[in-house]
Amino acid sequence: MNQQYQDCLEACKRCLEACNHCFDACLNEEDVKMMAHCVRLDRECADACALAITAMQTNSPHVHEICELCAKICESCAEECAKHNHDHCQQCADACRQCAEECRKMVLS
């Protein structure tokens, strides 16, 4: 694995974990229907992070495009999670913002 990917790889792993935790916690909220969009974005973001992790670990020739898409999805997830006052949503929003930032750095490298 290319060492230049390390910061992005770690951010993607943290984001994937935060999204999975948020997804699970949202399903336990009192008004699950209100959390539906958040749950969908958590899933999509976790999947995008998993794809980016694999792309970096395998030194994919499409790693920059994948990281660019991951950043966009992370930004959408962060925006949605930030709307909710739950701790798990706020923590997820932070992890998504950090991941988007690291993915953007990858695209520019």
Secondary structure, 3 states (H helix, E strand, C coil): CCHHHHHHHHHHHHHHHHHHHHHHHHHCCCCHHHHHHHHHHHHHHHHHHHHHHHHHHCCCCCHHHHHHHHHHHHHHHHHHHCCCCCHHHHHHHHHHHHHHHHHHHHHHC
